[in-house]
Amino acid sequence: MSNLTRITVNFAVGSAQKDSIAQTYFNDMSWLMLERRINLMAQGEQIVLHKPARLALGSSFLNARPQDGQSVSSEASQVSRASDQREAMTGNENRDQIVNETCIESQCDDVGDVRPVSSMFEDVDLSWFDSGLLDLTVGTFGDMTSFNASIPAHDKTGENQDSTLTNNHSLGPSFSNRSEAYRRCAWTSWNPSRYQHSFHGQDVINLGAGSRRERTTLLMKASTGRMIGSTLDDACRDSLLVLVTAMKISHFSIHSFPPAELLNDLVRFFFIQESASLASCIHPGTFSCCHARPELLLGIIAAGAVIVPERRIQVTGLVMHEILRRAMPQLYESDNSTTRDLQALQAYLRALEVGAWSGLKRKTEIACSFMQPGYTMLFQAGAFSSPPQQELTGGLDHGAEGLDAVWKSWAMKESLKRLAIRAFIHDSQVSMAYFQAPAISYAELNMAVPYPPSVWFADGYNEWRQQFLCCTSGSGRLLLTEVLADVTVLDNCRGQADLKLCCFAAIHALANQVWGLQQQFTLLFSAPEAKRRRMDSWCMNGQRDLYQDLITIRMYCERHVAHHEIRLLLEYVMMALHAPMAHIQRFAGKEGEGEARRVAPIVSEWIQSSAARVAIWHAGQVLRRARQFPPTTLQNFYAVATYYAALVLWTYSILGNQRSKQGEIVISHGISLNDSSDDSPMTTVMLNGEENDDTRAFCTLGHGTPCLNHFVRPDIAGTFCPLIDPASSMQLAADVLRGNLLSTDHAPPLLVDNLISLMEDLGSSSHSGTGSSSGTSTTG
């Protein structure tokens, strides 16, 4: 094994100059005699001598690599290395000490001028070096796909898990602190043991009539939406109690089952939230608690309970969700026809949603693992295909009984269609939130476009008939796949389709394409040189086309279907298109300290690109759109999207600070690393403000200083927060989530609570190296 370790550092002179200036440093060259150094310098080689106190420990040999990518070594250098190989090998045992004490110097404009680099490499810990040659690259400016072709692909990702420039003042000590923050968070950490079970930590239902219900009432009064007329009575409560006791669950007891009054409030609260959702799939007009399956009732109650701002009710909702999750397989096994039953499918999807956004790693992991069976049942039930256009049974001109039957028949078919669309949306959101492949292809959405809300939310069959006749005139209905291909076709069916839901589904279809493109970018980091050049052009064209499609659909939505969920989703997808989200979360420490060090070079290279500036602009817009959510609605995927936006800003702030410290390094002709030749004061760019010429100049040219406007409350003026402070972006996002609560004394949903604690821990770890918050850990 060779005792030579080579580091290749590539700097870009500017966006117009594509050829990078490479410098190669060789460590462990202390065995070179002074005479040989002088001879090498006489032959034109550049020798960098260290400080006198460190001459005994090691020196650096600097050999400028030509632009053709071929490494040129002088004959004297080769002779020296060959003749003294034995001496070099004896120094391996002291290599860690040599590396830690060695100060790497930099080449200046004049060949004979040698000066120390002020900031970039002084605090670098190279103790992770192993024997052999290792190329570590800090890539050129530009897009995230620009690489130095001379660097081997496998060295790009760093097969050595610790192969990155780390442990300097700002990065090294905080890696372990950040990993510890993720280990403390119940949303991201779960270590199963043999003594854990389904109800571990949640083995009791104890929610009697004396529980506080005023917060539920307060939340319902503050919410907007329709409430169903059906009431959950004692008979419905008894059916739920029978379902729970029939499960014969060990490690579980019921001290006090919730009264019918409280359960009815939770059902009403669920439908209030459901009516405000863009993808409502349970028809409120025909729903009856008395005729609903107990499994569906249990899913509705669990979904309503987990978001009520009362911790005891939330925990009870999680227990009911666990009962539902275990009851569904028994239902399907005992009666196979239920795999085609609408209410059974609705209950299954509700169990998936509550588990995925529970804020507990165990429940999330199980819910994500059992998505495919539910989707398969939907496919087999024909939910993703459009049946032949047929006249409604009985017609619309019959009496009250016939019209009521027609209405209910239509509601079942429309509910199944909307359930399939909601399943696709949930699948896409889980893919974005947890970085897993989508299970449903957007090309499978071959159903007709859903009917408009005026038809869906009709209070009775008479109102439904009137609204239905208004939207069925004209030619046949569009297929949803046609809308996904070109959203502007909705102009031909205004008043005949749910435009918001169609656009919502179209954005998620683009999000799935963004996910696929990000997988190609991941391969690009590890591809061989020849394949990388081919993939680079393909990836960049795909990124440009997807961005244009997202801009087009954003313009259409702003004109016709403006909605806070659509706005935030669009900004998030555009952010994810320009940022390596999975690598950023690994860099933050989610997968451990070693993985964070491994991906650090990739994320560092991305930071220097124009794509990073576009990403942080959209990240700021995600925070801006999150502040516009009505109270108590910034939950589930949207809370996770807020966290990821803060993570992108936080990462850019940390690594951007490192790059700003390197701005003093002059490469050639006075061109600095920050690629700025303008000496005028930098313009302030408000990332969470309105778009203007300054923001466009920042994204395109890099002109301006990015910052955030921190609004604690709407009635208080915002505080200016430069992006140089990593903790500020995390604190801002945490305050956005808190600000969406009705009151500061309300218990937020577990997911929101754990996200707030995680962001505060990450912010404090980047600021002071220690975490302060622990979050809410309710065993799932």
N, C-alpha and C positions, 0 to 999 in steps of 0.2 A: 504494500500500500504506500502510495506516495505521501510525503509529508507536506506537500505544497497545497496551499488553499488559495484559490483565485476568486476574486469578487469582481464582477463586471457591472459597472454603473453607467447607464445610458442617460444622457441629458439631451433634451430637444432644444435647439437654438431658437426655434420659433415655429409657428404653424406653417409658414411657407417653406421652411427648410426641413426636408424629410430625413436626410442623412444625419444620424446621431453621432455624437463625438464620444467614442468609447475609450475608457482608461482601464488598464489591467494592473492590479496590485498583486504582488506575491509576498506572502508572509513567510515567516521562518527562514529568512535569508540572512540571519545574523552570522552565518558561517562564511559569508563572502569576506575575503580579506580586503583591507583598505586599498592595496595595490590594484586589485581587480576592479574595485569600484571606480578608481581613477581611470583605469584602462577602458572600462565600459563608457564612462562619460566622455573620454576622448574620442570614442568611436561614434558618438552621437546619441548614445542611450541616456535616458533621463533617470538619474538616481535621486531618490528622496531620502535624506538622512533625518533620523529622529532626534529628539532632544537628547542631550548628553546623558541624562540620568537613565535613559531607556536604551542606550546603545548596546548595553550588555544583554538585554533581553531580546532584541530583535530589530530588524530594519526592513524597509520596503523597497522593492525594486519596481520601478515604474517603466512600463513599456507601452508606448502609444500604439494602439492598433490602427492600421490604415482603414480607409472607408470601404474597401472591398470585402471586409469581414475576415480576412486571413490574418492569423496571428503571426507577427514577425518577431523572431527572437534572434538576437545577435549571436554570432559564433562564440564570442567570449562567454556569453551567458550560458550557452549550452555546455561548454567545456567546464565551466565552474560548477554547474549543477551535477554533471556526471562525475567529476573528480571528487566532489565532496558529498556524494550521496550518503556515504556511511556516516559522516559526521552529522548530517541532517537527521538521519534516522535516530541517532542517539538523543537528539533533542526533542523527540516526540513526547517523552514523559513530562516535559515542562511546557508542552504546547499551550495548555489552557492558561498558564500564567503568562506566557508570551503574548497570547492573543488579547488577554485582558489588559495588558500593559502597553500594547502596541498602539501608537497613534498614527493613523493613516493621513498622509498629506495629499495635497491637491496640486495639480499642474496649473500654472497661470499662463497668461498670454505669451510671455517671453519664455523661451526654452530653458534658459539658465536660471530663471527666477523660481525659487521654491518657497512657498508660504504655507502655513498650516490652515486647514479648513476650520472655520470658526465654530460651526455648529453641527454639521451633518453627521460626522462619524466620530466625534470626540467621545460620546457617551455610549457608543455601540458595544453591546456585549456579544462577543463572538465565541463564547464558550460552547455554543451548540455545534461548532464545526466538527465534522468527523474527518477521518483521513480520506484522501482522494481529492480530485478537483470538483469544485462546486461553483456554478455560475448563479449569482443572485442578481436579478435585474430590477431596476426601477425604471419603468418604461418611459417612452416619449410622450409628449403632450399630444392631445388630439382625442379621437374617439376611443371608446373602451376596447376596440378591436385592434388598435395599432400596437404592433409588437416589433421588437428587433429580430429580424429574421435569422441573425447569427446565433441566437441563444437556443439551445436545445429545448424542445417542448416540454420534456419531463421535468426540467429544472424550473419551468415556469410556475407550476403549481407547487413545487417543493415537496418531493416525495419524503424528505426528512420532515417530520412534523414540526420541528422547531426551526426550519430554515427560513428565517426572515430577520430583517433588521429590527430587533426589539430590545427591550430592557433599557431604553434610554430614559431620560427623565420623565417624559410624558406618557410613554406606552408601557414599558416593561413592568414596573411595579403594579400597574393597575390591571394587568391581564388576570391575575389570580383573584383580585377583588371582584372583577366583573363576572368571572365564572362562578364565584361564590354567590353573587346576587341571583343568578339564574338557578343555582341549586336551592336557594331559599324560597324561590317562588313556586307556589303550588300549581300554577298554570303551566310551568315548563319542566317541573321535576317530579318524578315519581319512581321510587325504587321498590318494586313489588317484593313481598316476602311471603313465605309459606303460611304465616299466621294472619295475613290479610284476607278479607272476603268482601263480598258485594256491599255489605252494610257496615264495613269497618268505620267506626267513628260516627255512623248515622244509623244506629240500630234501634231507635225509638221514635215513634210518632206520639208526640205529646203537645197537641195544639187544641186546647179546649175552648169553650165559649168565652173564657176570661182573657184570651189573648187580645192584644191591642189591634183594633181594626180601624182606628181613626186614620191611620196613615194610608191604608188601602182606599178609604173613602176620599181622603184628600187627593190622592193620586188620580182617582177616577174623575174628580171634579176638575182637576187641572188639565186632564187629557181631553182631546177632541176626538170625536168619532161617534159611530152609532152603537147603541146597546141593544142586544137582542131582547125580545119579549119573553122568551122561554125562561122558566124558573127551575132551578135545581131544588127539588123538594126532598122530604125525608125518605121517600121510596128510592130516589136516585142515590141518596147517601148510603142507604142500606145495600144497594147493588154494588157500590164501590167497596163497602166493608166486606161483603161476601167475596169479592174478587181478591182482596188482600189476604183474607184469612184462608182462602182456598189454596193459596200458593204454598202454605206450610213451610215458610221460610225459617230456617234455623238462625240463630244469632239475631233475632228480631222480635220486638215486642211492641204492642200498642197500649200505651198508657191512657191516652185520650184522643179518640178520633175526631177530626175537625167537625164542627156542627154544620148542618145544611146551610145555615145563613152565611157562614164564612166561605164555604165552598161555592155558593152561588155568587158571592162577591168576586171571587177569583175567576169564575167563568165569565162574568160580565166584564171584568177588567181585561181578560184575554181578548174578548171580541172588540173592546175599545181599541186596544193596540193593533189587532188584526185589521180593523177597518182603515187604520191609518197607514197600513203597510201597502207597498206597491204590488205585492204578490199574494194577495189574499186568496186562499184556496178552500176555505170552509164556508159554505153559503150561509150567511146569517139569517136570511129570510125563511129558509126551510129547516133550519137546525132546531132540534127539540131535545132537551136534556132527557126527557122521558123515553124517547125512542132511540137515543144514541147508544152505541156500544159502551159498556163500562170502560173498556180499554181506551176509547177515544176520549171519554170524559176525564179519565185519569191523566191522559196526555195534555188535555186542555188545562186542567187544574195545575199540573206541574209547570207548564209553560207560563201560566199567569203568576204562579207563586214565586218563581226564581227571580223575577224582576221587581217584586214588591219591596219597597225600602224598609223592610223589617226582617232582621236576621233570622228569627225563629221561623217565620213563614218561608223564607228562602230555603232553609235547611229542610223543612218539611216537603217543599217542592222537590228537592233533590232526592229525598227518600222515595217519594211517589214516582219519580222518574226511574229510579232503580227497580221498583216493583213493576212498572210498565215494561221496562227492558226485558225482564225475565218472564213476563206474562205473554209477550208476543210470540215467542217460539212455541209455547204450549198451545196458544190459540191456533196457529197454523198447522201444528201436528194433529190436533184433535179434530180439526175440520179443514180439509184441504181447499174447500171452496172459498175460504176467507182470503186466499192469496189473490182473488179477483174482487174482493169486497172493497168498496170505496172507503168506508169508515175504518176498516182494518188497515188499509194503506195509509190513510191520513194519520192514524195513531202511530204507525211505524215511523213515518217521516217526522212526526212531532218528537218522538223519542230521539231520533238522530239529531235534530236541531238543538234540543235542550242539552244533550250530552256534548255536542261539539262546542257550544258556547257556555258551558257550565263554569269555566274558569278553573277546573280541576283536571290535572293531567291524566289521571286514570280514566275518568269519564270521557274525556276528549279522545283518548287513544282507542277506547272501545267503540265509541260512536263512529270514528273514522274508519275503523276496521270492518264495520257491519253496514256500510253504505251500499255496497254492491248488491246484496240480496234484495233490498227494497227497490233498487232501480230495476233489477231483473223482473220483479213482480209487476212493476209498472209497465215495462216493455211488453210482457206477456199479456197484460190486461188491455193492450191496445191504446194506452194513454198517449203514446208518441206518434200516432198515426191519425189521419183525419178520415172519419168514416164517410161513405158516399153521402152527398147532399140529399136529404130526404125531407119530405113534409112532416111536420110535427104530428105525432099521433093524436088523432081526435080533432085536429085543427084548432084555430083560435076563436071560432065563432060559436062554440058550444056553451052550455050553461056553466054555472059556477063550479059544479063538481068536475066537469070535464076540463075546464080551464085550469083548475087547481092541479089536476093530475098532469096536464101538459107542462105546467110550470115546474112541478117537482121533477118530472122526467128530464126537462131541459137543464135544471139545476144540477142534477147528478152528472150529466155529460159534461157540462161546463166545469164542474168541480174537478172531475178527473183530468180534464185538459189543463186546468190551472195548477193542479197538483203536480203534473209532469213538468210544467214550466218552473214551478217553485223548486222541485227536486233538482232541475238543471242549474238554477241559480244557487241553491245551497251547495251543490257539488263544486261549482266554480268558486264560490267564496271560500270553501274549505281548502280548495287547491291554492288559492292566493294566500290564505292565512297560515297554512301548515306545510306549504311547499310539497304537495303530493300531486301526482298526475290526475287530471280530471277523469272521472269514470264515464261521463256522458259526453258524447260528441255533439257539437252544435249542429252538425249536419243531420242529426237524428230528429230534430224538431220539425216533423212533417205535419203537425196539426194545423188547423185553421187558426187564424189570429183570434184571441179572446174578445168577447163582447165588451163594450164600454162599461164603465162603472155605473152609469145610470140604469143599465139593464141588470147588472150583477147585484146591485144594492137595492133593487126595488123592494118596497115594503110588503107588497102583496101581489096576487096574480093579476089584478086589474091594472095596477101601475106597471107591472112587468109587461103586460100585453101591449100597452100604449107605447112604452119605450122600445119594445122589441120590434114593433111594426115600423118604427121610425128608422131603424138601423138595418133592416133587411132588404130594403129596396135596392135595385140595381143588379149588377152581375154577381157571380159567385165570389165567395170570400177568399181573401189572400191566404197563402200558407205562411207560417212563421219563418220558414227558411228563405222565402222571398224577401222578407223584411231584413233578415240577417245579411243578405247579400247586398241590399241597397235600402237604407232606412227611408230614403225620400219617397219610396212607393207608398208610404203611409198617407201622403197628400191625396191619394186617390180614394181613401176610405175614411176620411175624417167623420167622426160621429158614428162609425160602424165598427170601430175597434178600440181596444184599450191602448191608446197611444203610449202612455207612460210605461205600462208593462211590456209592450213590444220593444220600446227603446231600452228599457232596463235589461231585457233578455239579450238584445243586440250588443250592449256594452259588455255583458258577461261573455258573449261569444268572442268578442275581441280580446277579452282578458285571457281566455283559453289560448288564443293564438299568441299572445304575449308570453304566456308560460312556455309554450313550445319554442318560441324564439330564444328565450332565456336558457333553455336546455342546449340549444345550439351554441350560444355564447359560452356556456360552461365547457362544452367540448372544444371550443376554439382555443381556450386557454391551454389545453393539453394536446392539441393536434400537432402532427409533424409539420415542418415548414411548408412543404409543397401543398398539402391539404389545407393548411391554414390560410394560404393566399386565396384559394378558391372559396373557402367558407367565409372569408372576411367580406368579400364583395356581396355574397348572397345574404349574409346577416345584416349588413348595412342597408342593403336595398329593402329587406324585410322590415327593418326598424323604421326606415323612412316612410314606407307605405302604411304601416300600422299607425304611425303617428299622424299621418294625414287623414286616415280614416277616423281616428279618435277626434281630431279637430273638427272634421265634418259633422260627426254625430253630436259633438258638443254645440256647434252652432245651431243645428236643427233643434236640439232639446231646449236651448235657451229661448228659442222663438216660439215653440209650441208646447213643450211639456216640462217646463222648469220645475224642479223638485229637489229638495235638499239631499236626498239619498242619491239621486242621479248625479248631482254636481260633485259630491264627495267621491263617488265611485269613479267618475271620469278622471278626476285629478289623481286618484290613487293609481289607476291603471297606467296613466301617462308617466307617473313617477316610476312605477315598476318596470316600464318599458326601457327606461334609461339607467336603471340601477341594478347591480347584481344583488338582489335582495337576500338570497340564501347565503351568499358569501358575507354580506354585511352583518347578518345575524350571527354567523360563526365568528366573525371578527369581534363582535361584542362579547362573546364568551359563552354562547348557549351550548355549544358542543364541547366545551372544556378549554383549558388554557392551551394545550398543544394544537388543537384545531384552529384556535384564534391566531396563533403564531404562523401556522401554515398558510392561511389565506391572506395574511397581512400584505404580502407583496402584490397580490391581485387587487385588493381594495385600494392600496396605495397608488397603483397605476391608474385605476379608474378615477380616483380623486383628481388627477391631473388632466382629465379629459373634459371636453365640452359637454359630453353626456352627463357628467356629474353636476354641472351647473344647471342644466335643464331639470335634472332629478330633484335638486334641492329647491328649485323654484316651485315645482309641483308639490313637493313635500310641504312647503309653506302654505300653498293653496289648500292642501288637505286640512291643515290646522285651521285655516280661515273658514272653510266650509263646515268643519266640525262645530265651530262656535255658533253656526246658524241653525243647528238642529233644535227642534222644540224640546222643552224640558222632558227628561226621562227617556228620550229616544236614542241617545248616543250609546248604543249597546251592541253586543254581539260582534258581527264583523266590523262594524264602523268604529267600535272602540279599538279593535285590533289594528285597523287601518291607521287610526290616530297614533298608536304606539309605533308602527313601522315608519310613519312619516317623521316622528321624532327621532327614531333610530338613524334614519338617513341623514338628518341634519346634525345629529350628535357625532356620527362617524366623520362627516365632512369637516366638522369643527375640530375634532381631534387631529386628523391627518392633515387638514388644512393648516393648522398651527405649525405642524412639523415642516410643511413646505414653506410657510412664510419665514420660518427661521433659516431656511436654506436660501432665502432670497438674496443673501449677501454674497453667495458664491457666484463669481463671474465666470462664465464659460468662455466666451470670446467676443471681442469687439463691444464689450459693455452690455451684452444681452444677458439678462438675469433669468433665474429659474421661474419667476412668476410670470414670464412672458409678457411683461408690461413695459412699454417704452414711453408711456405717458407720465411725465413728472408732475402733472397737475393733481390737485387733491381728488381723491377717489369719490365718486358719487355714491350716496347711500341708496341701497337697493332693498326695499322692504319686501321680503319674501312672502309674507302673509298679508300683503296689501293688494291694491288694484294693479292690474297689468298696465304698463305704460312703456314709453320709449326707453327709459332707463332699465327696466327689467328685461326688455328684449335685447338691449345692448349687452347686458350682463350675460344672458344665456348664449348669445352668439359670439361675442368678442371677449368676454371676460372682464368688461369694464365695470367697475363699481365695487363697493364693499357690501356684502350681504349682511342683513340683520333681520331681526324679528321685532314685532310690536307686541308686547306682553300685556294683554287685557285680563285683569283679574276678574272684574265685573263690568257689565255694560255701562254702569253709571259712574265708573272711575276711568280716568284717562289712562291710556296705555303707557307702558314703560319701554324705553328704547333698549334693546338687547342685542349687542353685536354678536355675530356668530362665532367669535373667537372664544367664547366661554361655552364649553360643551354642556355644562349643567343647565344653562338657560333654556335650551330647546327641550330638554326632558321636563324641566319644571313647568314650562309653558304648556306642554301637552298634558301633563298631570292636572294642571289647573283648568284646562279645557274640559277634561272628563269630570272634574269636580263641579265645574260651573253648570253642567247639565243636570245636576240634581236639584230637586225642589228646595232642599234645605241642607245645611251643612251637618245637621244632626241625623240625617237619614242614612241608613246603611245602604251603600251602593250594591249593585249585583256583584257576586263574587268575582266574575271576570274583570269588571271595571276596577274593583278594589285591588285585585292582584296586579293588574297592569299599572295602576298608580304607584303601588309599592315598588314594583320592578323598575319603573322609570326613575323614581327618586333614588333607588339604590344605584342605578347606573350613573345617574347624574352626580351623586356624591362620590362614587368611585373615581370618576374622571376628574373631579375637583379636588378631593382631599385624599383619595386612595382608600377610603373606607366607606362601607354602606351603613345606613342608619335604619332602614325600614325593613320590616319582616313580612308584611302582607298578611292576608287572611288565608290560613291553611285549614280548610275543611276537607277531611279525607274523603275522596270520591270512591 
